Amino acid sequence: MPEIIYRLFFNKDKNANDRGVYGIVCGISGIVLNILLFGAKLFAGLISASVSIVADAVNNLSDAGSSVVTLLGFKLAGKKADSEHPYGHGRFEYIAALLVSAVIMVMGFELLKESVGRIISPSETGLEPAALIILPASILVKLYMAFYNRHYGKRIDSTALFAVARDSLCDCLATGAVLIGALLSHYTGLHADGPCGVLVSLFILYSGFSSGKEAIDPLLGMPPEPGYIDNIKHIVLDFDERIIGVHDLLVHDYGPGRRMISLHAEVPSDIDMLQAHDVIDNLERKLSEELGCTATIHMDPVQAHDPRVTALKEQVSALVTGLDPSISVHDFRVVFGDTHTNLVFDMAVPFSCGLDEETIQRRTSEMIKSKLGRSYFAVINIDREA
């Protein structure tokens, strides 16, 4: 269905390859299919007097509403940057996914109450031939929806479509439970309608919770994938031999396709600054072209060819590694004096490190004085990183 809608309405659009188009196409497909499923299941539930089938039908109606929210989310996310939102509106997609999860959880809670009531006060249900046709067909339709939402979710890297795909798979399990309950009630006389309704409700609640968590994480800010960071470092360090180090790497996510990268690139302090600046400009363009991001690089001149500085940096790095292997030293500079020497450097401390910043600074200074001499003073700046 998504390909049919795409060819009918968007194939001739000059922006047809835009990720927003695929999101809208999937949203329209979801609305149409879920409304059809709602009508069919509602009919089957009413003639069978089954609360679990009606609950499953209402779940499909909520899915149709979720598809509307997803469609609007993609539409709003596609708006260009303006004076009030200079980084664009890409996070609307995450907000849409969060609203979808909220709708799912509210519906799941209401259906749970109804199903518990049916357990307390059971009633007879029937198994009409229509239900035996509609429920299995519904499972196949939901499997198809999970497939195409996951397919396009991977294609355009969409949190919202992944959430819809997961919800569709949960719907398959829920409808399967309803079908099993209907068969048990019909052939064994057990009142399985209420328990199966509870099971469906729990599936719905779990789906809503999982989708909500995936939407909240990028809104709050989460670390990028390790492979993405490694790729950035690889591009930077392989770009030019005059770039000898990289640190303070930050990735800001303002929605799919709207990433901003900032980092510090170390260059020898004795090279021509105009040449170094040209290298940095070209590197920013390369990062933007290869990763589809906005890159900003700060150039850090370091004393790269002074053997005394190199030896001191190696000693300090070894001391810091002994304090905690996850901590690293960068931006290392030395100010030599007649009576004392200042070691000025940054320490990259991951959030997983169990030591607080004051303890790290104090213990590092004590180790430097103990191992290198009382005339060495550490001037330390702590950088927290993921």
C-alpha positions as CSV (number, residue, x, y, z in Angstrom):
1,M,0.0,0.0,0.0
2,P,2.7,2.6,0.8
3,E,4.2,2.1,-2.7
4,I,0.8,2.5,-4.3
5,I,0.1,5.8,-2.4
6,Y,3.6,7.0,-3.2
7,R,3.3,6.4,-7.0
8,L,-0.2,7.9,-7.1
9,F,0.4,11.1,-5.2
10,F,4.1,11.7,-4.7
11,N,6.0,10.1,-7.6
12,K,6.0,13.2,-9.7
13,D,6.9,15.5,-6.8
14,K,10.4,17.0,-7.1
15,N,10.9,16.3,-3.4
16,A,9.7,12.7,-3.6
17,N,12.9,11.4,-2.1
18,D,12.5,13.5,1.0
19,R,12.2,11.5,4.2
20,G,9.1,13.4,5.1
21,V,7.3,12.0,2.1
22,Y,7.9,8.4,3.1
23,G,6.7,9.2,6.7
24,I,3.5,10.8,5.3
25,V,2.9,7.8,3.0
26,C,3.3,5.3,5.9
27,G,1.0,7.5,8.0
28,I,-1.7,7.5,5.4
29,S,-1.4,3.7,4.9
30,G,-1.7,3.2,8.6
31,I,-4.8,5.3,8.9
32,V,-6.6,3.4,6.0
33,L,-5.6,-0.1,7.2
34,N,-6.3,0.4,10.9
35,I,-9.8,1.9,10.2
36,L,-10.6,-1.1,8.0
37,L,-9.4,-3.4,10.8
38,F,-11.4,-1.5,13.4
39,G,-14.6,-1.8,11.5
40,A,-14.1,-5.6,10.8
41,K,-13.2,-6.4,14.4
42,L,-15.9,-4.3,15.9
43,F,-18.4,-6.2,13.8
44,A,-16.9,-9.5,14.8
45,G,-16.8,-8.5,18.5
46,L,-20.4,-7.3,18.6
47,I,-21.9,-10.4,17.0
48,S,-19.8,-12.6,19.2
49,A,-20.4,-10.5,22.4
50,S,-16.7,-10.6,23.1
51,V,-15.1,-7.9,25.1
52,S,-11.6,-9.0,24.0
53,I,-12.4,-8.7,20.3
54,V,-14.0,-5.3,20.9
55,A,-10.9,-4.3,22.9
56,D,-8.7,-5.4,20.0
57,A,-10.9,-3.4,17.6
58,V,-10.6,-0.2,19.8
59,N,-6.8,-0.8,19.8
60,N,-6.8,-0.6,16.0
61,L,-8.8,2.6,16.2
62,S,-6.2,4.1,18.6
63,D,-3.6,2.9,16.0
64,A,-5.4,4.9,13.4
65,G,-5.2,8.0,15.6
66,S,-1.5,7.3,16.2
67,S,-1.0,7.2,12.4
68,V,-2.6,10.6,12.2
69,V,-0.2,11.9,14.9
70,T,2.7,10.3,13.0
71,L,1.6,11.9,9.7
72,L,1.3,15.4,11.4
73,G,4.7,14.9,13.1
74,F,6.5,14.2,9.8
75,K,4.7,17.2,8.2
76,L,5.8,19.6,11.0
77,A,9.3,18.1,11.1
78,G,9.7,18.9,7.5
79,K,9.3,22.7,8.1
80,K,12.4,24.7,7.4
81,A,14.4,26.6,10.1
82,D,13.1,30.0,11.0
83,S,14.0,32.8,13.4
84,E,12.2,31.1,16.4
85,H,13.7,27.6,15.6
86,P,17.0,28.2,13.9
87,Y,17.9,24.5,14.1
88,G,14.8,23.4,12.3
89,H,11.7,21.4,13.5
90,G,13.1,17.9,13.2
91,R,12.3,17.0,16.8
92,F,8.6,17.2,16.0
93,E,9.1,13.6,14.8
94,Y,10.2,12.5,18.3
95,I,7.3,14.4,19.8
96,A,4.9,12.6,17.5
97,A,6.3,9.3,18.6
98,L,5.9,10.3,22.2
99,L,2.2,11.3,21.6
100,V,1.6,8.0,19.9
101,S,3.0,6.1,22.9
102,A,0.8,8.2,25.3
103,V,-2.4,7.4,23.2
104,I,-1.5,3.7,23.2
105,M,-0.9,3.6,27.0
106,V,-4.2,5.4,27.8
107,M,-6.1,3.1,25.6
108,G,-4.3,0.1,27.1
109,F,-5.2,1.2,30.6
110,E,-8.9,1.7,29.8
111,L,-9.1,-1.7,28.1
112,L,-7.4,-3.3,31.1
113,K,-10.1,-2.0,33.4
114,E,-12.8,-3.3,31.1
115,S,-11.2,-6.7,30.9
116,V,-10.8,-7.0,34.7
117,G,-14.5,-6.2,35.0
118,R,-15.3,-9.0,32.6
119,I,-13.2,-11.4,34.8
120,I,-15.2,-10.3,37.9
121,S,-18.5,-10.6,36.1
122,P,-18.1,-13.1,33.3
123,S,-20.6,-13.5,30.5
124,E,-21.2,-16.0,27.7
125,T,-19.5,-15.3,24.4
126,G,-20.0,-16.9,21.0
127,L,-17.6,-17.7,18.2
128,E,-19.1,-16.6,14.9
129,P,-17.6,-17.7,11.5
130,A,-16.8,-14.0,10.8
131,A,-14.5,-13.8,13.8
132,L,-12.6,-16.9,12.6
133,I,-11.9,-15.2,9.3
134,I,-11.4,-11.6,10.5
135,L,-8.9,-12.3,13.3
136,P,-6.4,-14.4,11.3
137,A,-6.6,-11.9,8.5
138,S,-6.0,-9.1,10.9
139,I,-2.8,-10.8,12.1
140,L,-1.5,-11.0,8.5
141,V,-2.4,-7.3,7.8
142,K,-0.5,-6.3,11.0
143,L,2.5,-8.4,10.0
144,Y,2.5,-6.5,6.7
145,M,2.3,-3.2,8.5
146,A,5.2,-4.1,10.8
147,F,7.2,-5.1,7.8
148,Y,6.7,-1.9,5.7
149,N,7.1,0.4,8.7
150,R,10.3,-1.2,9.7
151,H,11.5,-1.2,6.1
152,Y,10.9,2.5,5.7
153,G,12.1,3.2,9.3
154,K,15.5,1.8,8.3
155,R,15.4,3.6,5.0
156,I,14.9,7.1,6.5
157,D,16.2,6.4,10.1
158,S,12.9,7.2,11.8
159,T,12.1,6.7,15.5
160,A,8.4,7.2,14.8
161,L,8.2,4.5,12.2
162,F,10.1,2.0,14.3
163,A,7.6,2.7,17.1
164,V,4.7,2.0,14.8
165,A,6.4,-1.2,13.6
166,R,6.9,-2.4,17.2
167,D,3.2,-1.6,17.9
168,S,2.1,-3.6,14.9
169,L,4.0,-6.6,16.1
170,C,2.5,-6.3,19.6
171,D,-0.9,-6.1,17.9
172,C,-0.2,-9.4,16.2
173,L,0.5,-11.1,19.5
174,A,-2.6,-9.4,21.1
175,T,-4.9,-10.5,18.3
176,G,-3.4,-14.0,18.5
177,A,-4.3,-14.1,22.2
178,V,-7.8,-12.9,21.4
179,L,-8.2,-15.7,18.9
180,I,-6.9,-18.3,21.3
181,G,-9.3,-17.1,24.0
182,A,-12.3,-17.2,21.7
183,L,-11.4,-20.8,20.7
184,L,-11.0,-21.8,24.3
185,S,-14.3,-20.2,25.3
186,H,-16.2,-21.9,22.5
187,Y,-14.7,-25.4,22.7
188,T,-14.1,-25.8,26.5
189,G,-16.7,-23.5,28.1
190,L,-14.0,-21.6,30.0
191,H,-14.6,-17.9,30.5
192,A,-11.3,-16.9,28.7
193,D,-12.6,-13.6,27.2
194,G,-11.7,-11.5,30.2
195,P,-8.2,-13.0,30.8
196,C,-7.4,-12.6,27.1
197,G,-8.6,-9.0,27.2
198,V,-6.1,-8.4,30.1
199,L,-3.4,-10.0,28.1
200,V,-4.2,-7.8,25.1
201,S,-4.2,-4.7,27.4
202,L,-0.8,-5.6,28.8
203,F,0.6,-6.0,25.3
204,I,-0.7,-2.5,24.5
205,L,0.8,-1.0,27.6
206,Y,4.1,-2.6,27.0
207,S,4.1,-1.3,23.4
208,G,3.3,2.2,24.5
209,F,6.0,2.2,27.2
210,S,8.7,1.0,24.8
211,S,7.8,3.5,22.1
212,G,7.7,6.3,24.7
213,K,11.1,5.5,26.0
214,E,12.6,5.5,22.4
215,A,11.0,8.9,21.9
216,I,12.0,10.5,25.2
217,D,15.7,9.5,24.9
218,P,16.6,11.7,21.9
219,L,14.4,14.6,23.3
220,L,16.4,14.5,26.6
221,G,19.7,14.0,24.8
222,M,21.5,10.7,24.4
223,P,25.0,9.8,23.3
224,P,25.5,9.0,19.7
225,E,26.3,5.5,18.6
226,P,30.0,4.5,19.3
227,G,30.4,3.6,15.6
228,Y,29.4,7.2,14.7
229,I,32.0,8.7,17.0
230,D,34.7,6.3,15.7
231,N,33.9,7.3,12.2
232,I,34.2,11.0,13.0
233,K,37.6,10.5,14.6
234,H,38.7,8.3,11.7
235,I,37.8,11.1,9.2
236,V,39.5,13.8,11.3
237,L,42.8,12.0,12.0
238,D,43.2,10.6,8.4
239,F,42.4,14.0,6.8
240,D,45.8,15.6,7.2
241,E,49.0,14.7,8.9
242,R,49.1,18.1,10.6
243,I,46.1,17.1,12.7
244,I,47.6,15.1,15.5
245,G,44.7,14.7,17.9
246,V,41.0,15.2,18.5
247,H,39.1,15.8,21.7
248,D,36.0,17.5,23.2
249,L,33.8,15.8,20.5
250,L,30.2,16.7,20.9
251,V,27.2,15.6,18.7
252,H,23.9,17.6,19.0
253,D,20.8,15.9,17.6
254,Y,18.0,18.3,16.5
255,G,16.1,15.6,14.7
256,P,16.8,13.1,11.9
257,G,19.2,14.6,9.4
258,R,19.9,17.6,11.6
259,R,23.0,16.7,13.5
260,M,25.6,19.3,14.6
261,I,29.1,18.2,15.4
262,S,31.7,20.2,17.3
263,L,35.3,19.1,18.2
264,H,38.7,20.3,19.0
265,A,41.5,19.4,16.6
266,E,45.1,19.5,17.8
267,V,47.8,20.9,15.5
268,P,51.5,21.6,16.2
269,S,52.0,25.1,17.5
270,D,54.9,25.8,15.2
271,I,53.1,25.4,11.9
272,D,51.8,28.3,9.9
273,M,48.4,29.3,11.4
274,L,46.9,30.3,8.0
275,Q,47.7,26.9,6.5
276,A,46.3,25.2,9.6
277,H,43.1,27.3,9.4
278,D,42.7,26.3,5.7
279,V,43.1,22.6,6.7
280,I,40.4,23.0,9.4
281,D,38.0,24.7,6.9
282,N,38.4,21.9,4.4
283,L,37.9,19.3,7.1
284,E,34.6,20.9,8.2
285,R,33.4,20.7,4.6
286,K,34.4,17.0,4.4
287,L,32.6,16.1,7.6
288,S,29.4,17.9,6.4
289,E,29.5,16.2,3.0
290,E,30.2,12.7,4.3
291,L,28.0,12.7,7.4
292,G,25.2,15.1,6.4
293,C,25.8,17.3,9.4
294,T,26.9,20.8,10.3
295,A,30.5,20.6,11.6
296,T,32.3,23.2,13.7
297,I,36.0,22.6,14.6
298,H,38.1,24.5,17.2
299,M,41.9,24.5,16.4
300,D,44.1,23.7,19.4
301,P,47.8,24.5,19.0
302,V,49.9,22.1,21.1
303,Q,53.7,21.8,21.7
304,A,54.2,18.7,19.6
305,H,57.9,18.8,18.8
306,D,59.4,19.6,22.2
307,P,60.8,16.3,23.7
308,R,60.5,17.6,27.2
309,V,56.8,18.3,26.8
310,T,56.3,14.9,25.1
311,A,58.0,13.1,27.9
312,L,56.0,14.9,30.6
313,K,52.7,14.2,28.8
314,E,53.5,10.5,28.6
315,Q,54.3,10.4,32.3
316,V,51.1,12.3,33.3
317,S,49.0,10.1,31.0
318,A,50.4,7.0,32.7
319,L,49.6,8.4,36.1
320,V,46.0,9.2,35.1
321,T,45.5,5.8,33.6
322,G,46.5,4.3,36.9
323,L,43.8,6.5,38.6
324,D,41.2,5.2,36.2
325,P,41.8,3.5,32.8
326,S,38.8,5.3,31.2
327,I,40.3,8.8,31.8
328,S,42.5,10.4,29.1
329,V,44.6,13.5,28.9
330,H,44.6,16.0,26.0
331,D,45.4,19.6,25.2
332,F,48.7,19.3,27.2
333,R,50.8,22.4,27.6
334,V,53.8,23.1,29.8
335,V,54.9,26.5,31.2
336,F,58.5,26.2,32.3
337,G,59.8,28.4,35.1
338,D,62.9,28.9,37.3
339,T,61.2,27.9,40.5
340,H,58.3,25.8,39.3
341,T,56.7,24.3,36.2
342,N,53.0,24.4,35.4
343,L,51.4,21.4,33.6
344,V,48.2,22.7,31.9
345,F,46.0,20.0,30.5
346,D,42.4,18.7,30.1
347,M,41.1,15.4,31.4
348,A,38.3,13.6,29.5
349,V,36.3,11.8,32.2
350,P,33.4,9.6,31.1
351,F,30.2,9.7,33.1
352,S,30.7,6.0,34.0
353,C,33.8,7.0,36.1
354,G,32.9,6.6,39.8
355,L,35.2,9.4,41.0
356,D,33.9,13.0,41.4
357,E,35.8,15.9,39.7
358,E,37.2,17.3,43.0
359,T,38.7,13.9,43.9
360,I,40.1,13.4,40.4
361,Q,41.8,16.8,40.4
362,R,43.2,16.4,44.0
363,R,44.5,12.9,43.5
364,T,46.1,13.8,40.1
365,S,47.9,16.8,41.6
366,E,49.2,14.7,44.5
367,M,50.5,11.9,42.1
368,I,52.3,14.5,39.9
369,K,54.0,16.1,42.9
370,S,54.9,12.6,44.3
371,K,56.2,11.2,41.0
372,L,57.6,14.2,39.2
373,G,58.7,16.5,42.0
374,R,57.3,19.2,44.3
375,S,58.1,21.9,41.7
376,Y,55.4,20.6,39.3
377,F,52.0,22.1,39.6
378,A,48.9,20.8,37.7
379,V,46.4,23.1,36.2
380,I,43.5,20.7,35.3
381,N,40.3,21.2,33.5
382,I,37.7,18.3,33.6
383,D,35.7,17.5,30.5
384,R,32.8,15.2,31.0
385,E,32.0,12.9,28.0
386,A,29.6,10.0,27.2
